[in-house]
């Protein structure tokens, strides 16, 4: 039986990718429900537009930005903190 992942490194990468994309999808859906563009949300979070786009595409943001992301989306800090905790594998190396 062929193993899809050839090493622990491959598994680690896949795990980070999965949880990063899960986090990004949630953030994008919340942004859209708040009727904010990427430009608006990034500005409210004091982030570069490219950083916001990268986050929505699956790159885990700097954990220090969790509160500004929540504020930009009109969400409680606890909601985004819990999501980040749930998706913590996205931040693991």
C-alpha positions as CSV (number, residue, x, y, z in Angstrom):
1,X,0.0,0.0,0.0
2,X,1.5,3.3,-1.0
3,X,1.8,6.0,1.6
4,X,0.6,9.4,0.4
5,X,3.1,11.2,2.6
6,X,6.7,10.1,2.4
7,X,8.0,11.7,5.6
8,X,7.0,13.4,8.7
9,X,8.0,16.7,7.0
10,X,5.3,16.0,4.3
11,X,2.7,15.3,6.9
12,X,3.6,18.4,8.9
13,X,3.3,20.5,5.7
14,X,0.0,19.0,4.8
15,X,-1.3,19.5,8.4
16,X,-0.3,23.2,8.4
17,X,-1.8,23.7,4.9
18,X,-5.1,22.1,5.9
19,X,-5.5,24.1,9.1
20,X,-4.3,27.3,7.5
21,X,-6.8,27.0,4.7
22,X,-9.6,26.2,7.2
23,X,-8.7,29.4,9.2
24,X,-8.6,31.4,5.9
25,X,-11.9,30.1,4.7
26,X,-13.6,31.1,8.0
27,X,-12.0,34.5,7.8
28,X,-13.1,35.0,4.2
29,X,-16.7,33.9,4.9
30,X,-16.9,36.3,7.9
31,X,-15.5,39.2,5.8
32,X,-18.0,38.5,3.1
33,X,-20.9,38.3,5.7
34,X,-19.7,41.7,7.1
35,X,-19.9,43.1,3.5
36,X,-16.3,44.2,3.6
37,X,-13.8,44.0,0.7
38,X,-10.3,42.7,1.3
39,X,-9.1,46.3,1.1
40,X,-11.5,47.4,3.8
41,X,-10.8,44.5,6.1
42,X,-7.0,44.8,5.7
43,X,-7.2,48.5,6.4
44,X,-9.3,48.0,9.5
45,X,-6.9,45.3,10.8
46,X,-3.9,47.5,10.0
47,X,-2.5,44.8,7.7
48,X,-1.1,45.0,4.2
49,X,-3.7,43.9,1.6
50,X,-1.3,41.1,0.4
51,X,-1.1,39.8,4.0
52,X,-4.9,39.6,4.3
53,X,-5.1,37.9,0.9
54,X,-2.4,35.4,2.0
55,X,-4.3,34.7,5.2
56,X,-7.5,34.0,3.3
57,X,-5.5,31.7,1.0
58,X,-4.2,29.7,3.9
59,X,-1.1,31.4,5.3
60,X,-1.4,31.6,9.1
61,X,-1.3,35.2,10.2
62,X,0.9,36.5,13.0
63,X,-0.8,35.4,16.2
64,X,-0.3,38.9,17.5
65,X,-2.8,40.1,14.8
66,X,-5.7,37.9,16.0
67,X,-7.4,40.8,17.8
68,X,-7.1,43.3,15.0
69,X,-8.5,40.6,12.6
70,X,-11.5,40.1,14.9
71,X,-12.0,43.8,15.2
72,X,-11.9,44.3,11.4
73,X,-14.6,41.6,11.0
74,X,-16.8,42.9,13.8
75,X,-16.2,39.6,15.7
76,X,-15.5,39.1,19.4
77,X,-11.9,38.4,20.2
78,X,-12.9,35.1,21.8
79,X,-14.4,33.8,18.6
80,X,-11.2,34.3,16.6
81,X,-9.0,33.2,19.5
82,X,-10.9,29.9,19.7
83,X,-10.7,29.4,15.9
84,X,-7.0,30.1,16.0
85,X,-6.7,27.6,18.9
86,X,-8.7,25.0,16.9
87,X,-6.5,25.6,13.9
88,X,-3.3,25.9,15.9
89,X,-1.6,23.3,13.7
90,X,-1.4,26.1,11.0
91,X,1.0,27.9,13.2
92,X,3.2,24.9,14.2
93,X,6.5,24.4,12.4
